[in-house]
Amino acid sequence: MHPLQPIGRGARIALGFLFFVLFFAAWGFATLGGFVSPTFLADPITMANDGFYLLTEQGFLTDIGVTVWRVVGGFVLASVVAVPLGIAMGAYKPVEALLEPFVSFARYLPASAFVPLLILWAGIGELQKLLVIFIGSVFQIILMIAVGVANTRRDLVEAAYTLGAKDSGVIRRVLIPANAPDIAETLRLVLGWAWTYVIVAELIGASSGIGYMIINSQALMATGQIIFGIIVIGLIGLVSDFLFKAVNRRLYAWRLA
């Protein structure tokens, strides 16, 4: 093992799986061995039983579907707004000077702090939850894309102008294609953050969703159900991350060459 030395796909999968095995083994040892009270942390077997109960008796699949819809809806709204603004900020310095101070300010504001205001403005329906995810994602995407576009290789831009390209052509034929893989990677990373925002949105004023189940389980001291909900979020995020990576590899195989 040497710094930055690549490993094979099989070894990568095996090592990733090994960590999960060690994690669950340590968890089982701590809980089933009596080192941690079940009041504070359920053991893996109890968690699995509680998960089966939620799926078969409590309609938890519906909660999962509702939460996925909220994440996808809020994230798509943020992407539709943020990607063009990020490209404009990176390409045009006046736009950057106009928007960067506010975007840099807004991206430090926690989305959870907006929940009381959003409930006043939009009620406790779906719009409020979509807006929490939107606020938590949009400013991060804008700034990350703007930085990438602004750092586009100058020789590519100058070559396009030399060949007679107009400003719009430089954006369409140079800046966007050159940064498309990085834009896709930015969206993949921010999608993971969107999952944290949806749970915050569902903890207050929700009647469905994974976060709603978690807060109800807390009132019942059902730590097994809480842990199961957390694990479900992690599994969905892991699957979406792998899918995003697979799509990016297929669309931008030339970048990996």
C-alpha positions, 0 to 999 in steps of 0.5 A: 500500500503506497500513497495514491496507488490505485487498487482493483475494483474487487479489492475496493468492494471487498474492503468496503464490505469489510468495514460494514462487517466490522462495524456491525460486529462491534455494534453487536458486541457492545449491545448484545454483550451488555455493555450498552443499555438497550434503552440507549442503543438497540442491538442489530437483531432488535433493529432488524425486527423493528424494521420488519415491523415498520415495513409490514405493519406500519406502512414504512415503504410509503414513508420512504417513498414520500421522503425520496419524492421530497429529496428529488423534488427539492434537489431538482428545483435547486439544480434548475436554478443553481446550474445556470446561475453558477455558469453565469457567475463563473463566466461573467465577472460582473455577474460574479461581482453582483451575486457572489457576496450574497451567495457566499453569505447565504450558503452559511445560513443553516437550512434548519433555521428557516423552518419556522419562517417557512412554516409561516410562509408556506404552511406545513405541506409539501412546499415547505419541505421542498423549500427547506431542501432548496435553500440548503442546496441551491447556494452550495451548488451555485458557488461550487459550479461558479468556481469550477467554470471560472477556473476553465483553462484559458487556452481553450477559451482563447482558441475558441475566440481565435476560431471565430466563436462568439460569447454565447458559443464559448459558453455553449461549446467550451465552458459547459462541455469542459465543466460538465463532469465537474458540474455532475460531480458537484450535483452528486455531492450536494444530493447527499447534503439534501438528505440531511435537510429533508430529515430536518424538514420532516422533524417539524410539522410532518405527518409522513416520511422517514423523519416523521417516523424517527421523531415518533419513535423517539417519543416511544423510546424505540431506538431500534426503529430510529436506527432502522430509519437512519440505516434506510437513509444511508442505504438509499443515499449509497444507492443513489450515489453509486447510480450517480457515479455510474451515469457520470462514468458513462456520460463522461468516459473521456474524462476518465481516460 
